[in-house]
Amino acid sequence: MESRAESFYKKMNKRRTTRHFSSREVSRSLIEAAIKTAGTAPSGAHLQPWTFVAISNQKLRQNIRQAAEEEERKTYSKRMPEAWEEVLKPLGTDAVKEHITDAPWVIVLFRQSKRQRDNGKWGPTYYSQESCGIAAGLFIAAIHNMGLVTLTHTPSPMGFLREILQRPEHEHAMLLMPVGYPAESAKVPNINRKSLNKISNFFE
Ligand SMILES: Cc1cc2nc3c(=O)[nH]c(=O)nc-3n(C[C@H](O)[C@H](O)[C@H](O)COP(=O)(O)O)c2cc1C
């Protein structure tokens, strides 16, 4: 147990968000495996309030990139408060989102805020944010475990994704995740993770 725990931690500690992707193809079966893994997540009242939309179609990825960059240009030039700018600076991000067209797949996670009941009426889902967050974590871990990389991207507001991908009104785009191999020249910011004693508190 101890050694499996340590080796899983070591593997996960090697995961990094990548913003530079190769256009090398990735098979649909790998994407399906990652989505199936995400679908094993626990969820409030077992409602599984998630839809993963996987896009390899180039024209669609171009449309998404264009719309995402439009939002991101507004965010970076007008909407971003100084406190946010301060923490993004070391990551070197900007409004250009070439990963959306470079990576062979883009996966958009939609959160379902309502469900259709057996009696045909609409009812709420429960803890859908938490449930989808956990599913996204499992998806990211699955992608890392297969030796691929992803970027957790939030080009907010993300309403344009519902429109482009023709999803119903009770589905809300939460994350846009390009998936693929890292570009040969890929770089990642030099950042550290908080130590165990900074992220935990034990009562024994
Ligand atoms: C909810 C969420 C939203 C994020 N949004 C963006 C984003 O819009 N653009 C981006 O470049 N990175 C985004 N990131 C990635 C983070 O910047 C990245 O995870 C963080 O810098 C830590 O780096 P690491 O993933 O390599 O450990 C997001 C991550 C999360 C969890």
The ligand as a MOL file (V3000), in Angstrom:
LIG
                    3D

  0  0  0     0  0            999 V3000
M  V30 BEGIN CTAB
M  V30 COUNTS 31 33 0 0 0
M  V30 BEGIN ATOM
M  V30 1 C -10.3210 25.8320 -13.0240 0
M  V30 2 C -9.0340 26.1320 -13.7490 0
M  V30 3 C -9.0130 27.1110 -14.7280 0
M  V30 4 C -7.8520 27.3710 -15.4510 0
M  V30 5 N -7.8810 28.2810 -16.4710 0
M  V30 6 C -6.7920 28.4490 -17.2410 0
M  V30 7 C -6.8550 29.2910 -18.3900 0
M  V30 8 O -7.9020 29.8480 -18.7250 0
M  V30 9 N -5.7190 29.4520 -19.1230 0
M  V30 10 C -4.5560 28.8150 -18.8110 0
M  V30 11 O -3.5740 28.9880 -19.5300 0
M  V30 12 N -4.4690 27.9920 -17.7400 0
M  V30 13 C -5.5630 27.7770 -16.9640 0
M  V30 14 N -5.5140 26.9100 -15.9030 0
M  V30 15 C -4.2720 26.1590 -15.6300 0
M  V30 16 C -3.5390 26.6890 -14.4030 0
M  V30 17 O -2.9350 27.9260 -14.6980 0
M  V30 18 C -2.4880 25.6470 -13.9820 0
M  V30 19 O -3.1460 24.4720 -13.5900 0
M  V30 20 C -1.6340 26.1670 -12.8290 0
M  V30 21 O -0.8460 27.2320 -13.2670 0
M  V30 22 C -0.7440 25.0760 -12.2200 0
M  V30 23 O 0.0740 24.4950 -13.1830 0
M  V30 24 P 0.1420 22.9110 -13.3650 0
M  V30 25 O -1.2360 22.4780 -13.8370 0
M  V30 26 O 1.2130 22.6850 -14.3860 0
M  V30 27 O 0.4330 22.3150 -12.0290 0
M  V30 28 C -6.6610 26.6500 -15.1510 0
M  V30 29 C -6.6920 25.6630 -14.1530 0
M  V30 30 C -7.8610 25.3960 -13.4720 0
M  V30 31 C -7.8820 24.2880 -12.4430 0
M  V30 END ATOM
M  V30 BEGIN BOND
M  V30 1 1 1 2
M  V30 2 1 2 3
M  V30 3 2 2 30
M  V30 4 2 3 4
M  V30 5 1 4 5
M  V30 6 1 4 28
M  V30 7 2 5 6
M  V30 8 1 6 7
M  V30 9 1 6 13
M  V30 10 2 7 8
M  V30 11 1 7 9
M  V30 12 1 9 10
M  V30 13 2 10 11
M  V30 14 1 10 12
M  V30 15 2 12 13
M  V30 16 1 13 14
M  V30 17 1 14 15
M  V30 18 1 14 28
M  V30 19 1 15 16
M  V30 20 1 16 17
M  V30 21 1 16 18
M  V30 22 1 18 19
M  V30 23 1 18 20
M  V30 24 1 20 21
M  V30 25 1 20 22
M  V30 26 1 22 23
M  V30 27 1 23 24
M  V30 28 2 24 25
M  V30 29 1 24 26
M  V30 30 1 24 27
M  V30 31 2 28 29
M  V30 32 1 29 30
M  V30 33 1 30 31
M  V30 END BOND
M  V30 END CTAB
M  END
